[in-house]
Amino acid sequence: MALRFEAWCPAGVCPGWSVILKGESRSHANKFEINFLCDQDDRIAFHFNPRFTESDIVCNSFLKNHWGQEERCTHFPFVADEPFQIEIDSDDDNFHVYVDDTKILQFKHRVKDLKTITRVQVVNDIIISSLEISKKHFY
Ligand code: GAL
């Protein structure tokens, strides 16, 4: 796992915070991930994983040391070597994902205690040009 970015927001990032990642996939990209993690442990509340080899986006959670049920999005808007913007925000019920300002999927919260989701991580085949975390709505 090649860690490209990690931020820790002790007050929690859900709901109401928006993560905007501008980047470009690496040439010969295989996959990259954006993970929303809980506190200090290894639970992943939301794993967003575009896979170039499968032209699929895999979404999942990793709780109690196990991957959960995958949710796949077959609409694959990423093109190797081309820049893109991913925005992920959340409300009380779902994460919402937009690529280049078009909504592509939502993922229902599996971790119900939203304030425990405090870390955002970007890993693997991506070149990051900027990452912004900002408050989108007031809760
Ligand atoms: C696994 C993969 C993990 C994660 C998971 C999602 O096959 O090794 O990195 O992507 O799928 O369900």
Residues whose N, C-alpha, C, O or C-beta is under 5 A from the ligand:
A	BS01	GAL	N49 N60 W67 E70
